[in-house]
Amino acid sequence: MKLLFHGRDFIDKVIVVAAESGVLDRIEFIIQQPFDEDAIIWQYNPLGRHPVLVMDDGVTLYHGMLCCEYLDSLSKGRRLFPQDGRRWKALSQAILGDGLFDTTSALVVQALRPPADRSRPDTLRHRQRIYHALAAMDKHAAEFGADDFHIGHVAFAAGLDYYDRRRPFRRVELDQKDADFDWRVTYPRLSDWHRKISERPSLKVRTSQLGVQQQNNPKM
């Protein structure tokens, strides 16, 4: 299989699931620049978005969560996508974690614009979503057991790690609350869960360990 992607941010979940499923060594990781009209990505995803998993039989899967579910289906052991009554809650938590990621990304895009060109209503909306997402994640963390680990936890960890890397509130600083905000202080329960889960070996895998290729137009 080949995984086309642009930047590690968008494949954190995929790497974790691949590691947990025991299939990391079956994937060729290829960095693709998605911005050019002739980029190979357009041949595999009409939306031109990453990541894209290209299977040996030519079938392509796009969207990180779908790639994760397929890789999980290859697991010979424990499944990260529950197949019983826990499934819907786990998927709901996964969407919440992805939502934190997406809203953080949207706020960062706003912050890249000159202040005069930013949409204040959009910026406030993204900011509010992040605050609400973190509060909800903290409530969920109270229910997590020491041995729990499923796709919801994977998405929570990926969303929080991405937030930490981007620090979106410090980029926009709509008020002093944003400049001083630290989710680990505000939500120590979520922080404690994140600290413990981050010790899991699959969450420590980095793209630099995977023999990643960087090609504009790889031969597929």
Secondary structure as UniProt FT lines:
FT   STRAND          2..5
FT   HELIX           8..11
FT   HELIX           12..21
FT   HELIX           24..26
FT   STRAND          28..31
FT   TURN            34..35
FT   TURN            37..38
FT   HELIX           40..43
FT   TURN            46..47
FT   STRAND          52..54
FT   TURN            56..57
FT   STRAND          60..62
FT   HELIX           64..73
FT   TURN            85..86
FT   HELIX           87..112
FT   HELIX           115..117
FT   HELIX           120..141
FT   TURN            142..143
FT   TURN            146..147
FT   HELIX           151..166
FT   HELIX           168..172
FT   HELIX           176..180
FT   HELIX           183..186
FT   HELIX           188..197
FT   TURN            198..199
FT   HELIX           201..204
FT   HELIX           207..209
FT   TURN            210..211
FT   STRAND          213..214
//
